């Protein structure tokens, strides 16, 4: 591992060579080692021997070559390929402890390449993209990672009075973040606690808090993700990354939004990463009694006759129906049954949220039974272990039991020689 911060500059040197040369010099002045990764498909316009990873190598890492990309005359295909190749290059640097930050600059094309390049890098490794696109919706570039977007104000086209100020700030930012990352690498080496990811919503907070306390007693560090769509996507990404020893997926509510059309969907791939990568998981049905919308007047008219609960002026909850719950149970059970790693399903028959308890607004035993019957039927005959409990999902004893079950799965996996 290096002790001097090392930052990768990722960009299309055929169109932004002068700007990247200026940035490389600035970072060097700030005491940062610079690795220049060329993602352009034509010869660099300002770099010669200073390029650390040439565009030929980037293309090869993507399984193609520069001549093919140039001859294909397909800008979209070239952008995709160079993004994939840069991702391979950066992942190799990171795996060897030779990367403390990534900085990229560009318009929509350069930003797309950079976004793909950094997408699978570890959470916590600084990633900064200075982009002409950063004043609008940046979700296509940020995704579920910790990417920082900075608006360039002017185009990345020459170094002038304004761009010098913006890009200078970007250089200072990534240099500072990279130095912080160097320090954290040393700290991480002394923290041997395994990481566990957990999903939480306001109406499942008591469960997650109790489970987290138990996991802490058992020697784990728990990362809690708010089930707001982006939180679920982040949990999935971390499960795919190999950083997690286990997943305590108490709150699978985002799947209800995906099914019905709420505003907090994490997409159809939610609840698949741990299963696909073999990560031990304990899964429950938290907050599947609700679909999320914004203020009451933003709820689609097609749902006018449904049951609602106004959580606050900006959040309106809609009770899922018996039919929706049956479909959710089937989908969840199918995903769990396909898991390649140890999986436990916890069925809380006393309700799936604080609102789904006797006397509360969303208490609906028939709808819950449709969920429970469908999910258990879908895992029947698979390797999934089912824990059927009469308690509400927020019962502290049940929450601690879920933590203990996850610990047992992780311990068994470790005993069999599989690292978490």
Helices and strands as residue ranges (DSSP letters): E 6-11, H 13-29, E 33-38, H 55-61, H 66-72, H 75-95, E 101-106, H 108-118, E 126-131, H 139-142, E 147-151, H 161-190, E 194-200, G 202-204, H 205-217, E 220-226, H 230-241, E 246-251, H 254-260, H 273-277, E 280-286, E 290-293, G 296-298, G 301-303, E 308-312, E 315-319, H 322-337, E 343-348, H 365-379, E 385-389, H 396-415
